[in-house]
Amino acid sequence: MNFVKSLKFQITTALLLILALFGGVFAITMPALEEQRTFNSLQNTTARLQHTAKGMVELASNYAVNTPLDDFAYQRDVKLYYAEIRKQINLFDDIIQALMTGVFSPAHTNRNSEFAPTLNPAVQMAISAVEETWSDFRNGVDQALGMASKGPNLREAADFITVSHLPLVESIDVLRAQIQHLATSRLDRVNQLYWIVLLTVVAVTLGILAWFVVSILRPLGRAVAGFNTVAQGDFGFQVPLAATNELSSLTSSFNQLSSRLHAIVKLIDRIQQGSDLDDTLGFVAAQFPPLLPLDWVGALFVAGDGNTITLEKSYSGGKPEMMPRRRFRLKRTLLLKTLESDEPMHIPDMKRTAKTNPEYQFLNHLVDKGLRDAIFLPVSEQSPVPGVLAFATRKPDSYTSEHLALLSNIAKLVTHSFGRTVKLAEHSRLAAIGGFASGIAHEIRSPLSTIGMALEYLQKSELPPAAEKRAALAHQETRRLARLLEEMLLYAKPLKLELKTFDLGAFLQQFLQSQMTLVKLRNQSHECEIATDNSVILGDTDRLQQVFLNLANNACEASPDGSAIRWKLSKDSPDQVLILRILNPGDAISEQNLARVFEPFFTTKSNGTGLGLGIVKRIINAHGGEIRIISAAGAGTEVLLQIPLA
């Protein structure tokens, strides 16, 4: 970006221009103020001249009116009038001297120091005229005064002053008029200059304001509108670019972010919809190239043996590769490190890495295909089968820090979505297996019933002891197999509830009363505590009977003989749920087994089916509740049920 076109330069220039204009105004104002002060001082000086001349005229007029009649009065007037006239003459001399020399002392101007103003020729001529008139007037006064034997002739001096003062006064008026004219003309020029500067400041300010609106406010307004549009969900919106300044760079970065968000949202939306690995991977191959260099993409999943990893599907140049599945070594490879770290791994130059690591079979496979730079993304948390999503390109060091930052930010989202796709496929496979198992169970149940009836008939017949023992054992296994088939059908088929309102506390007490015979056989006991006055729920009594029976049997089997199993029903008022705690003092369940107790067909019992707790969880969830199991060494095992109140 050109520095001259940058906002930093332009705003700085505008501010400097405004400062320069204000500096110009200040530079004009201060000399104008000083010049006006000079004119005021000159006007005050001429005013003192006028006042002095007027004072002499008034003295002369007063003396003419009050001429002394005797010698005593004359001597008194000499002391008064003559001294005052000489004082006025000396003062006039002093002021004229200052005007002639152009240097004024503080006594003349009341300033703190001397000042010497620059006067134009017209004023200087007027000063010369005053000085010349004053010289003639002063000589005339001196001649009129004379110095008679009796003292100065005040009468003649008074007559002279009264008759001859007009030329002096007129010359002072001319000087004052010249100074006033000079001050007025200077003030007019300053006013004109002020107007010019004011118009210039207004024009420059309006220009800066217009530039600010066009170059900053309008682009900023468009950017804000664009930000709001994207914030409302239109991730593909592009803000029009302004000039080549910082706002343009900001807008360009925002447009790039918007494009990436749009592409990512489309990609994730497509991945969320996908349930087929081939379809999903093909969409990744088609949508990722605008985001980063991509010549090859593949999905690998860990094999059942845990030692190898299988390349399930791959795309090269956006097209599927027609090749058989291939297995690669997993132990001590970068793929295993990726899965263990659960973080994206970048290999800038696979050829250099594979050259010194021949055991990296998958890496060497990519190098043989002409690929050099690669990124591995782990697919583990959301996937039932751990795997790796691999991106590769033909040029080494193609993935920049920007690409890596982008992938790091979206890696979890992409891999979680991709893992969900794998999970959906796995669920579809399990659903198919469940449907098949349900059908097989239905087919086996009828012949199994026939076999059971035959074994019961044989047990009633007279058989040798060995045959009778084998028949009894076969009949027992037949009943166990029938129970397994019933639980499989119950777990596989949709769960339907016949709901009604009833008191769970009373129902629980009735159930535990029916179990007294079973617990007495094991020398155990049930302790029940109902800690709520409202335990009415909407539920299926038959299904909940099945739940309590399963949990009671599990608690009895886990508890030692002679122990007490505690049942406590309470209410959580804020959440409006009932909480049932079932605590048995048996051995604790290990963390590994505790994490799997609700998985189908998982059991630690020699004769268990592994479906009991899974069925219990389905029934409780169908009632809108939850079930948890907490187990700790020394504290036994606690089953916690939460069921909403009616």
VEXDREN-2710 file (C-alpha; in Angstrom, 1 decimal):
% VEXDREN-2710
k/r/px/py/pz
1/MET/0.0/0.0/0.0
2/ASN/1.3/3.4/-1.0
3/PHE/2.2/5.4/2.1
4/VAL/0.8/8.6/0.7
5/LYS/-2.6/6.9/0.2
6/SER/-2.6/5.5/3.8
7/LEU/-5.0/6.9/6.3
8/LYS/-2.1/7.5/8.7
9/PHE/-0.5/9.9/6.3
10/GLN/-3.7/11.6/5.2
11/ILE/-5.1/12.1/8.7
12/THR/-1.7/13.4/9.9
13/THR/-1.5/15.8/6.9
14/ALA/-5.1/17.0/7.6
15/LEU/-4.2/17.7/11.3
16/LEU/-1.0/19.4/10.4
17/LEU/-2.9/21.6/7.9
18/ILE/-5.4/22.6/10.6
19/LEU/-2.6/23.3/13.0
20/ALA/-0.9/25.4/10.3
21/LEU/-4.1/27.4/9.7
22/PHE/-4.5/28.1/13.4
23/GLY/-0.8/29.0/13.6
24/GLY/-1.3/31.5/10.7
25/VAL/-4.3/33.0/12.6
26/PHE/-2.1/33.3/15.7
27/ALA/0.7/34.8/13.6
28/ILE/-1.6/37.4/12.2
29/THR/-3.4/38.2/15.5
30/MET/-0.4/38.8/17.7
31/PRO/1.3/41.5/15.4
32/ALA/-2.1/43.1/14.8
33/LEU/-2.7/43.3/18.5
34/GLU/0.7/44.7/19.1
35/GLU/0.2/47.3/16.3
36/GLN/-3.1/48.3/17.7
37/ARG/-1.5/48.7/21.1
38/THR/1.1/51.0/19.5
39/PHE/-1.6/53.1/17.9
40/ASN/-3.3/53.3/21.2
41/SER/-0.1/54.5/22.8
42/LEU/0.4/57.2/20.1
43/GLN/-3.2/58.3/20.4
44/ASN/-2.7/58.6/24.2
45/THR/0.5/60.6/23.6
46/THR/-1.2/63.0/21.2
47/ALA/-4.1/63.3/23.7
48/ARG/-1.6/64.4/26.3
49/LEU/-0.3/67.0/23.9
50/GLN/-3.9/68.3/23.4
51/HIS/-4.5/68.2/27.1
52/THR/-1.2/70.1/27.7
53/ALA/-2.1/72.8/25.1
54/LYS/-5.6/73.1/26.5
55/GLY/-4.1/73.4/30.0
56/MET/-1.9/76.4/28.9
57/VAL/-4.9/78.1/27.2
58/GLU/-7.0/77.6/30.3
59/LEU/-4.2/79.0/32.5
60/ALA/-3.9/82.1/30.2
61/SER/-7.7/82.6/30.2
62/ASN/-7.9/82.4/34.0
63/TYR/-5.0/84.8/34.4
64/ALA/-6.6/87.3/32.0
65/VAL/-9.8/87.3/34.0
66/ASN/-8.1/87.5/37.3
67/THR/-5.3/90.0/36.7
68/PRO/-3.7/91.0/40.0
69/LEU/-4.4/94.6/41.2
70/ASP/-1.4/95.0/43.5
71/ASP/2.1/93.8/43.8
72/PHE/1.3/91.2/46.5
73/ALA/-1.2/89.5/44.3
74/TYR/1.2/89.6/41.3
75/GLN/3.9/87.8/43.3
76/ARG/1.3/85.2/44.3
77/ASP/0.4/84.7/40.6
78/VAL/4.0/84.4/39.6
79/LYS/4.4/81.5/42.0
80/LEU/1.2/79.9/40.8
81/TYR/0.7/80.7/37.1
82/TYR/4.3/81.0/35.9
83/ALA/5.4/77.8/37.6
84/GLU/2.4/75.9/36.0
85/ILE/3.1/77.4/32.6
86/ARG/6.7/76.4/32.7
87/LYS/5.6/72.9/33.8
88/GLN/3.3/72.6/30.8
89/ILE/6.0/73.9/28.5
90/ASN/8.5/71.4/29.8
91/LEU/6.0/68.6/29.5
92/PHE/5.2/69.6/25.9
93/ASP/8.9/69.7/25.2
94/ASP/9.4/66.2/26.5
95/ILE/6.5/64.8/24.5
96/ILE/7.7/66.6/21.3
97/GLN/11.2/65.2/21.9
98/ALA/9.9/61.7/22.2
99/LEU/7.8/62.1/19.0
100/MET/10.8/63.5/17.1
101/THR/13.2/60.8/18.2
102/GLY/10.6/58.0/17.9
103/VAL/11.6/56.6/21.3
104/PHE/9.0/56.6/24.1
105/SER/9.9/56.0/27.7
106/PRO/7.5/54.2/30.2
107/ALA/6.6/57.6/31.6
108/HIS/5.0/58.5/28.2
109/THR/3.1/55.3/27.6
110/ASN/2.7/53.5/30.9
111/ARG/4.4/50.5/29.4
112/ASN/7.0/48.5/31.3
113/SER/9.8/49.3/28.9
114/GLU/10.7/51.7/26.1
115/PHE/9.2/51.2/22.7
116/ALA/10.1/52.6/19.3
117/PRO/7.2/52.4/16.8
118/THR/7.7/52.5/13.1
119/LEU/5.8/55.5/11.7
120/ASN/4.9/56.2/8.1
121/PRO/6.0/59.4/6.4
122/ALA/2.6/61.2/6.8
123/VAL/2.7/60.8/10.5
124/GLN/6.3/61.9/10.6
125/MET/5.5/65.0/8.6
126/ALA/2.6/65.7/11.0
127/ILE/5.0/65.4/13.9
128/SER/7.4/67.8/12.2
129/ALA/4.6/70.3/11.7
130/VAL/3.7/70.0/15.4
131/GLU/7.3/70.4/16.4
132/GLU/7.7/73.5/14.2
133/THR/4.5/75.1/15.3
134/TRP/5.4/74.4/18.9
135/SER/8.9/75.9/18.4
136/ASP/7.3/79.2/17.1
137/PHE/4.7/79.1/19.8
138/ARG/7.2/78.5/22.6
139/ASN/9.5/81.3/21.4
140/GLY/6.5/83.6/21.3
141/VAL/5.6/82.7/24.9
142/ASP/9.2/83.2/26.1
143/GLN/9.4/86.7/24.4
144/ALA/6.0/87.6/25.9
145/LEU/7.0/86.6/29.3
146/GLY/10.3/88.5/29.2
147/MET/12.0/89.0/32.5
148/ALA/11.1/92.5/33.8
149/SER/12.6/93.8/37.0
150/LYS/9.5/92.7/38.8
151/GLY/9.5/89.2/37.2
152/PRO/7.9/87.6/34.1
153/ASN/5.2/89.5/32.2
154/LEU/2.3/87.1/32.8
155/ARG/-0.2/89.5/31.3
156/GLU/1.5/89.6/27.9
157/ALA/2.2/85.9/28.0
158/ALA/-1.5/85.2/28.7
159/ASP/-2.6/87.4/25.9
160/PHE/-0.1/85.7/23.5
161/ILE/-1.3/82.2/24.5
162/THR/-4.9/83.1/24.1
163/VAL/-4.4/84.7/20.7
164/SER/-1.8/82.4/19.2
165/HIS/-2.7/78.9/20.4
166/LEU/-4.9/77.9/17.5
167/PRO/-2.1/76.9/15.0
168/LEU/-0.6/74.7/17.7
169/VAL/-3.9/73.0/18.5
170/GLU/-4.7/72.5/14.8
171/SER/-1.3/70.9/14.2
172/ILE/-1.9/68.5/17.1
173/ASP/-5.4/67.7/15.6
174/VAL/-3.8/67.0/12.3
175/LEU/-1.2/64.6/13.9
176/ARG/-4.0/62.9/15.8
177/ALA/-6.0/62.6/12.6
178/GLN/-3.0/61.1/10.8
179/ILE/-2.5/58.5/13.5
180/GLN/-6.2/57.7/13.5
181/HIS/-6.2/57.3/9.8
182/LEU/-3.2/55.1/9.9
183/ALA/-4.8/53.0/12.6
184/THR/-8.0/52.7/10.7
185/SER/-6.3/51.7/7.4
186/ARG/-4.2/49.2/9.2
187/LEU/-7.3/47.8/11.0
188/ASP/-9.1/47.5/7.6
189/ARG/-6.3/45.5/6.1
190/VAL/-6.2/43.3/9.2
191/ASN/-10.0/42.7/8.9
192/GLN/-9.6/41.9/5.3
193/LEU/-6.8/39.4/6.1
194/TYR/-8.9/37.9/8.9
195/TRP/-11.8/37.4/6.5
196/ILE/-9.5/35.7/4.0
197/VAL/-8.0/33.5/6.7
198/LEU/-11.5/32.7/8.0
199/LEU/-12.8/31.7/4.6
200/THR/-9.7/29.7/4.0
201/VAL/-10.2/27.9/7.3
202/VAL/-13.8/27.2/6.5
203/ALA/-13.0/26.0/3.0
204/VAL/-10.2/23.7/4.3
205/THR/-12.4/22.4/7.2
206/LEU/-15.2/21.6/4.8
207/GLY/-12.8/19.9/2.4
208/ILE/-11.3/17.8/5.3
209/LEU/-14.9/17.0/6.4
210/ALA/-15.9/16.0/2.9
211/TRP/-12.7/13.9/2.6
212/PHE/-13.4/12.3/6.0
213/VAL/-17.0/11.4/5.0
214/VAL/-16.0/10.0/1.5
215/SER/-12.8/8.3/2.5
216/ILE/-13.6/7.1/6.0
217/LEU/-17.2/7.3/7.1
218/ARG/-18.8/5.9/4.0
219/PRO/-16.4/2.9/3.6
220/LEU/-16.7/2.4/7.4
221/GLY/-20.5/2.5/7.2
222/ARG/-20.4/-0.1/4.3
223/ALA/-18.1/-2.3/6.3
224/VAL/-20.3/-2.1/9.4
225/ALA/-23.3/-2.9/7.3
226/GLY/-21.4/-5.9/5.9
227/PHE/-20.4/-7.0/9.4
228/ASN/-24.0/-6.9/10.5
229/THR/-25.1/-8.9/7.4
230/VAL/-22.5/-11.6/8.1
231/ALA/-23.4/-11.6/11.8
232/GLN/-27.0/-12.3/10.8
233/GLY/-25.9/-15.4/9.0
234/ASP/-25.1/-14.4/5.4
235/PHE/-21.5/-15.7/5.5
236/GLY/-21.0/-15.2/1.8
237/PHE/-21.6/-11.5/1.8
238/GLN/-18.7/-9.4/0.3
239/VAL/-18.2/-5.7/1.3
240/PRO/-17.2/-3.4/-1.6
241/LEU/-13.6/-2.3/-1.5
242/ALA/-12.9/1.4/-1.0
243/ALA/-9.6/3.2/-1.7
244/THR/-6.2/1.6/-1.1
245/ASN/-5.9/2.4/2.6
246/GLU/-6.2/0.7/5.9
247/LEU/-9.9/0.4/5.6
248/SER/-9.5/-1.3/2.3
249/SER/-7.1/-3.8/3.9
250/LEU/-9.6/-4.3/6.7
251/THR/-12.4/-4.9/4.2
252/SER/-10.3/-7.2/2.2
253/SER/-9.4/-9.3/5.2
254/PHE/-13.1/-9.4/6.3
255/ASN/-14.1/-10.5/2.8
256/GLN/-11.5/-13.3/2.9
257/LEU/-12.8/-14.3/6.3
258/SER/-16.4/-14.2/5.0
259/SER/-15.5/-16.4/2.1
260/ARG/-13.8/-18.9/4.3
261/LEU/-16.7/-19.0/6.7
262/HIS/-19.1/-19.5/3.8
263/ALA/-17.0/-22.4/2.5
264/ILE/-16.6/-24.0/5.9
265/VAL/-20.3/-23.7/6.8
266/LYS/-21.2/-25.3/3.4
267/LEU/-18.6/-28.0/4.0
268/ILE/-19.7/-28.8/7.6
269/ASP/-23.4/-28.7/6.6
270/ARG/-22.6/-31.2/3.8
271/ILE/-20.6/-33.4/6.2
272/GLN/-23.4/-33.3/8.8
273/GLN/-25.7/-34.6/6.1
274/GLY/-23.4/-37.3/4.8
275/SER/-23.7/-40.9/6.0
276/ASP/-21.5/-42.5/3.4
277/LEU/-17.7/-42.3/3.7
278/ASP/-17.2/-42.1/-0.1
279/ASP/-19.7/-39.3/-0.5
280/THR/-18.3/-37.3/2.4
281/LEU/-14.7/-37.7/1.4
282/GLY/-15.6/-36.6/-2.2
283/PHE/-17.2/-33.5/-0.9
284/VAL/-14.1/-32.7/1.2
285/ALA/-12.0/-33.2/-2.0
286/ALA/-14.2/-30.8/-3.9
287/GLN/-14.7/-28.1/-1.2
288/PHE/-11.3/-27.7/0.4
289/PRO/-9.1/-26.5/-2.6
290/PRO/-10.4/-22.9/-2.3
291/LEU/-9.2/-23.0/1.3
292/LEU/-5.8/-24.6/1.0
293/PRO/-3.6/-26.4/-1.7
294/LEU/-5.0/-29.9/-2.1
295/ASP/-3.9/-32.6/-4.6
296/TRP/-4.8/-35.7/-2.6
297/VAL/-7.0/-36.5/0.3
298/GLY/-7.6/-39.9/2.0
299/ALA/-9.3/-41.4/5.1
300/LEU/-7.5/-44.1/7.1
301/PHE/-8.9/-46.1/10.0
302/VAL/-7.1/-48.3/12.5
303/ALA/-7.6/-52.0/11.9
304/GLY/-8.9/-54.4/14.5
305/ASP/-5.5/-55.7/15.4
306/GLY/-4.4/-52.2/16.5
307/ASN/-1.0/-52.6/14.7
308/THR/-2.0/-51.5/11.2
309/ILE/-4.1/-48.8/9.6
310/THR/-6.2/-49.1/6.5
311/LEU/-6.6/-46.6/3.7
312/GLU/-10.4/-46.9/3.2
313/LYS/-10.8/-44.3/0.5
314/SER/-8.8/-41.6/-1.3
315/TYR/-9.2/-38.9/-3.9
316/SER/-6.6/-37.5/-6.2
317/GLY/-7.1/-34.3/-8.1
318/GLY/-10.7/-34.3/-7.0
319/LYS/-11.4/-37.7/-8.4
320/PRO/-11.7/-41.0/-6.6
321/GLU/-8.7/-43.4/-6.8
322/MET/-9.7/-46.8/-8.1
323/MET/-7.4/-48.9/-6.0
324/PRO/-7.8/-51.8/-3.5
325/ARG/-7.7/-51.2/0.2
326/ARG/-4.2/-51.0/1.5
327/ARG/-2.9/-51.6/5.0
328/PHE/0.1/-49.8/6.4
329/ARG/2.1/-50.1/9.6
330/LEU/0.9/-48.1/12.5
331/LYS/3.3/-48.7/15.3
332/ARG/6.1/-46.1/15.7
333/THR/4.8/-44.0/12.8
334/LEU/3.7/-40.4/12.4
335/LEU/0.1/-41.6/12.1
336/LEU/0.2/-43.1/15.6
337/LYS/1.8/-39.9/16.9
338/THR/-1.1/-37.9/15.4
339/LEU/-3.7/-40.2/17.0
340/GLU/-1.9/-40.1/20.4
341/SER/-1.5/-36.3/20.4
342/ASP/-5.0/-35.7/18.9
343/GLU/-3.6/-32.6/17.2
344/PRO/-3.0/-31.9/13.5
345/MET/0.5/-32.8/12.3
346/HIS/2.3/-31.0/9.4
347/ILE/5.1/-32.7/7.3
348/PRO/6.5/-30.0/5.1
349/ASP/8.6/-32.3/2.9
350/MET/7.6/-36.0/3.1
351/LYS/10.4/-37.0/0.7
352/ARG/13.1/-35.8/3.1
353/THR/11.3/-37.4/6.1
354/ALA/10.6/-40.7/4.4
355/LYS/14.2/-41.0/3.2
356/THR/15.5/-41.4/6.7
357/ASN/12.5/-43.4/8.0
358/PRO/11.7/-46.4/5.8
359/GLU/9.3/-47.8/8.4
360/TYR/6.9/-44.9/7.6
361/GLN/5.1/-47.0/5.0
362/PHE/2.2/-44.7/4.4
363/LEU/4.5/-41.7/4.1
364/ASN/6.6/-43.6/1.5
365/HIS/3.4/-44.5/-0.3
366/LEU/2.5/-40.8/-0.6
367/VAL/6.0/-39.9/-1.8
368/ASP/5.7/-42.7/-4.5
369/LYS/2.6/-40.9/-5.7
370/GLY/4.6/-37.6/-6.2
371/LEU/3.2/-35.9/-3.1
372/ARG/5.6/-33.8/-0.9
373/ASP/3.7/-31.7/1.7
374/ALA/1.0/-33.2/4.0
375/ILE/-1.2/-32.5/7.0
376/PHE/-2.7/-35.3/9.2
377/LEU/-5.9/-34.6/11.1
378/PRO/-6.9/-37.1/13.8
379/VAL/-10.4/-38.5/13.7
380/SER/-10.9/-40.0/17.1
381/GLU/-13.3/-38.5/19.7
382/GLN/-16.5/-38.7/17.7
383/SER/-15.6/-41.8/15.7
384/PRO/-16.3/-45.4/16.8
385/VAL/-13.1/-46.3/14.9
386/PRO/-10.0/-44.1/15.3
387/GLY/-8.7/-42.7/12.1
388/VAL/-6.7/-40.0/10.3
389/LEU/-7.8/-37.6/7.6
390/ALA/-4.8/-36.9/5.4
391/PHE/-4.3/-33.9/3.1
392/ALA/-1.4/-33.7/0.7
393/THR/0.0/-31.6/-2.2
394/ARG/2.7/-32.0/-4.8
395/LYS/4.9/-29.0/-3.8
396/PRO/7.0/-29.1/-0.7
397/ASP/6.3/-26.3/1.9
398/SER/3.0/-25.4/0.3
399/TYR/1.1/-25.2/3.5
400/THR/1.9/-21.8/5.0
401/SER/1.4/-20.7/8.6
402/GLU/-2.0/-19.2/7.4
403/HIS/-3.1/-22.6/6.1
404/LEU/-1.9/-24.3/9.3
405/ALA/-3.7/-21.7/11.5
406/LEU/-6.9/-22.2/9.4
407/LEU/-6.7/-26.0/9.8
408/SER/-5.9/-25.7/13.5
409/ASN/-9.0/-23.6/14.0
410/ILE/-11.4/-25.9/12.1
411/ALA/-9.6/-29.2/12.7
412/LYS/-11.8/-30.2/15.7
413/LEU/-15.0/-29.2/13.9
414/VAL/-14.1/-31.0/10.7
415/THR/-12.9/-34.2/12.3
416/HIS/-15.8/-34.3/14.7
417/SER/-18.2/-33.9/11.8
418/PHE/-16.3/-36.5/9.9
419/GLY/-16.3/-38.8/12.9
420/ARG/-20.1/-38.4/13.1
421/THR/-20.3/-39.5/9.5
422/VAL/-18.4/-42.6/10.4
423/LYS/-20.5/-43.1/13.5
424/LEU/-23.7/-42.8/11.4
425/ALA/-22.4/-45.5/9.0
426/GLU/-21.5/-47.6/12.0
427/HIS/-25.0/-47.1/13.5
428/SER/-26.5/-48.1/10.2
429/ARG/-24.4/-51.3/10.2
430/LEU/-25.4/-52.0/13.9
431/ALA/-29.0/-51.3/13.0
432/ALA/-28.8/-53.9/10.2
433/ILE/-27.2/-56.3/12.6
434/GLY/-29.9/-55.6/15.2
435/GLY/-32.6/-56.3/12.7
436/PHE/-31.0/-59.5/11.6
437/ALA/-30.5/-60.6/15.3
438/SER/-34.1/-59.8/16.0
439/GLY/-35.3/-61.9/13.1
440/ILE/-33.0/-64.8/14.1
441/ALA/-34.3/-64.6/17.7
442/HIS/-37.9/-64.9/16.4
443/GLU/-36.9/-67.9/14.3
444/ILE/-35.0/-69.6/17.1
445/ARG/-37.7/-69.1/19.8
446/SER/-40.2/-71.6/18.3
447/PRO/-37.8/-74.6/17.9
448/LEU/-36.3/-73.7/21.3
449/SER/-39.7/-74.0/22.9
450/THR/-40.1/-77.4/21.3
451/ILE/-36.7/-78.5/22.5
452/GLY/-37.6/-77.3/26.1
453/MET/-40.9/-79.3/26.0
454/ALA/-39.1/-82.4/24.9
455/LEU/-36.5/-82.0/27.7
456/GLU/-39.3/-81.6/30.2
457/TYR/-40.9/-84.8/28.9
458/LEU/-37.6/-86.6/29.2
459/GLN/-37.2/-85.4/32.8
460/LYS/-40.5/-86.9/33.7
461/SER/-39.5/-90.3/32.2
462/GLU/-37.3/-92.8/34.0
463/LEU/-33.8/-92.3/32.8
464/PRO/-30.4/-93.5/34.0
465/PRO/-28.8/-91.2/36.5
466/ALA/-26.2/-89.9/34.0
467/ALA/-28.9/-89.3/31.3
468/GLU/-31.2/-87.6/33.8
469/LYS/-28.4/-85.3/34.9
470/ARG/-27.6/-84.3/31.3
471/ALA/-31.3/-83.7/30.5
472/ALA/-31.6/-81.4/33.6
473/LEU/-28.5/-79.5/32.5
474/ALA/-29.8/-79.2/28.9
475/HIS/-33.2/-78.0/30.2
476/GLN/-31.5/-75.3/32.4
477/GLU/-29.4/-74.1/29.4
478/THR/-32.6/-74.0/27.3
479/ARG/-34.3/-71.7/29.8
480/ARG/-31.2/-69.5/29.9
481/LEU/-31.1/-69.3/26.1
482/ALA/-34.8/-68.4/26.1
483/ARG/-34.2/-65.6/28.6
484/LEU/-31.4/-64.3/26.4
485/LEU/-33.6/-64.3/23.4
486/GLU/-36.4/-62.5/25.3
487/GLU/-33.9/-59.8/26.4
488/MET/-32.5/-59.5/22.9
489/LEU/-36.0/-58.9/21.5
490/LEU/-36.8/-56.4/24.3
491/TYR/-33.5/-54.5/23.6
492/ALA/-33.9/-54.5/19.8
493/LYS/-37.6/-53.7/19.3
494/PRO/-39.1/-50.2/19.8
495/LEU/-40.1/-49.5/23.4
496/LYS/-43.8/-48.7/24.0
497/LEU/-45.0/-47.4/27.3
498/GLU/-48.5/-47.6/28.8
499/LEU/-48.5/-44.5/30.9
500/LYS/-50.6/-43.7/33.9
501/THR/-50.2/-41.7/37.1
502/PHE/-49.3/-43.5/40.3
503/ASP/-47.4/-43.0/43.5
504/LEU/-43.9/-44.2/43.0
505/GLY/-43.2/-44.2/46.8
506/ALA/-46.0/-46.6/47.5
507/PHE/-45.1/-48.7/44.4
508/LEU/-41.5/-49.0/45.6
509/GLN/-42.5/-50.1/49.1
510/GLN/-44.9/-52.7/47.6
511/PHE/-42.1/-53.9/45.3
512/LEU/-39.6/-54.3/48.2
513/GLN/-42.2/-56.1/50.3
514/SER/-42.5/-58.7/47.5
515/GLN/-38.7/-59.2/47.5
516/MET/-38.5/-60.1/51.2
517/THR/-38.3/-63.8/50.5
518/LEU/-35.4/-63.4/48.1
519/VAL/-33.3/-61.3/50.5
520/LYS/-34.0/-63.5/53.5
521/LEU/-32.6/-66.4/51.6
522/ARG/-29.3/-64.5/51.4
523/ASN/-29.7/-63.2/55.0
524/GLN/-29.9/-59.7/53.5
525/SER/-32.3/-56.8/54.1
526/HIS/-33.8/-53.8/52.2
527/GLU/-34.0/-50.5/54.0
528/CYS/-36.4/-48.1/52.4
529/GLU/-36.7/-44.4/53.1
530/ILE/-39.3/-42.2/51.5
531/ALA/-38.2/-38.5/52.1
532/THR/-40.9/-36.8/50.1
533/ASP/-44.6/-36.2/50.5
534/ASN/-45.2/-36.1/46.7
535/SER/-44.0/-38.9/44.6
536/VAL/-46.7/-39.1/41.9
537/ILE/-45.3/-39.8/38.4
538/LEU/-46.6/-40.6/35.0
539/GLY/-45.1/-44.0/34.1
540/ASP/-45.5/-47.6/33.0
541/THR/-45.7/-49.8/36.2
542/ASP/-44.8/-53.0/34.3
543/ARG/-41.6/-51.5/32.8
544/LEU/-40.6/-49.9/36.1
545/GLN/-41.3/-53.2/37.9
546/GLN/-38.8/-54.7/35.4
547/VAL/-36.3/-51.9/36.2
548/PHE/-36.5/-52.3/40.0
549/LEU/-36.3/-56.1/39.7
550/ASN/-33.1/-55.9/37.7
551/LEU/-31.5/-53.4/40.0
552/ALA/-32.6/-55.3/43.1
553/ASN/-31.1/-58.6/41.7
554/ASN/-27.9/-56.8/40.8
555/ALA/-27.6/-55.2/44.3
556/CYS/-28.3/-58.5/46.1
557/GLU/-25.7/-60.4/43.9
558/ALA/-23.1/-57.6/44.5
559/SER/-23.7/-57.4/48.3
560/PRO/-22.2/-59.8/50.8
561/ASP/-24.5/-62.0/53.0
562/GLY/-25.9/-60.3/56.0
563/SER/-25.6/-56.8/54.5
564/ALA/-28.3/-54.2/54.1
565/ILE/-29.3/-52.6/50.8
566/ARG/-30.5/-49.0/51.2
567/TRP/-33.2/-47.5/49.0
568/LYS/-33.9/-43.7/49.4
569/LEU/-36.5/-41.7/47.4
570/SER/-36.3/-37.9/47.6
571/LYS/-37.5/-34.9/45.6
572/ASP/-35.5/-32.2/43.9
573/SER/-37.9/-29.3/44.0
574/PRO/-36.1/-26.9/41.6
575/ASP/-36.0/-29.5/38.8
576/GLN/-39.3/-31.2/39.8
577/VAL/-37.8/-34.7/39.7
578/LEU/-37.7/-37.7/42.0
579/ILE/-34.3/-39.1/42.9
580/LEU/-34.0/-42.7/43.8
581/ARG/-30.7/-43.9/45.3
582/ILE/-29.9/-47.6/45.6
583/LEU/-26.8/-48.2/47.6
584/ASN/-25.2/-51.6/48.1
585/PRO/-22.1/-52.2/50.2
586/GLY/-20.4/-54.6/47.8
587/ASP/-17.0/-54.4/46.1
588/ALA/-16.5/-51.3/43.9
589/ILE/-16.7/-51.5/40.1
590/SER/-13.4/-50.7/38.3
591/GLU/-13.3/-47.6/36.2
592/GLN/-12.8/-49.6/33.0
593/ASN/-16.0/-51.6/33.7
594/LEU/-17.9/-48.7/35.1
595/ALA/-17.5/-46.9/31.7
596/ARG/-19.1/-49.9/29.9
597/VAL/-21.9/-51.1/32.2
598/PHE/-24.6/-49.8/29.8
599/GLU/-23.0/-51.3/26.7
600/PRO/-25.0/-54.2/25.1
601/PHE/-23.6/-57.7/25.8
602/PHE/-21.0/-56.4/28.3
603/THR/-21.1/-58.4/31.5
604/THR/-18.7/-59.6/34.2
605/LYS/-21.1/-62.4/35.3
606/SER/-20.5/-65.9/34.1
607/ASN/-24.2/-66.5/33.3
608/GLY/-25.2/-62.9/32.5
609/THR/-26.4/-61.6/29.1
610/GLY/-25.0/-58.1/29.3
611/LEU/-28.4/-56.6/28.3
612/GLY/-30.0/-56.0/31.7
613/LEU/-28.6/-52.5/32.4
614/GLY/-29.0/-51.5/28.8
615/ILE/-32.7/-52.3/29.0
616/VAL/-33.0/-50.4/32.3
617/LYS/-31.4/-47.4/30.7
618/ARG/-33.8/-47.5/27.8
619/ILE/-36.8/-47.7/30.1
620/ILE/-35.6/-44.8/32.3
621/ASN/-34.8/-42.6/29.3
622/ALA/-38.2/-43.4/27.8
623/HIS/-39.7/-42.0/31.0
624/GLY/-37.7/-38.8/30.5
625/GLY/-35.3/-39.7/33.3
626/GLU/-31.6/-40.5/33.7
627/ILE/-29.6/-43.2/35.4
628/ARG/-26.0/-43.0/36.7
629/ILE/-23.8/-45.4/38.6
630/ILE/-21.2/-44.2/41.1
631/SER/-18.8/-46.7/42.6
632/ALA/-15.8/-46.2/44.9
633/ALA/-13.6/-48.4/47.0
634/GLY/-14.9/-48.6/50.6
635/ALA/-18.2/-46.9/49.8
636/GLY/-19.8/-49.5/47.7
637/THR/-21.9/-48.8/44.6
638/GLU/-24.7/-46.4/44.2
639/VAL/-27.3/-46.4/41.4
640/LEU/-29.0/-43.0/41.0
641/LEU/-32.3/-42.7/39.1
642/GLN/-34.0/-39.4/38.2
643/ILE/-37.6/-39.5/37.1
644/PRO/-39.7/-36.4/36.5
645/LEU/-42.8/-35.8/38.6
646/ALA/-46.2/-35.9/37.0
END
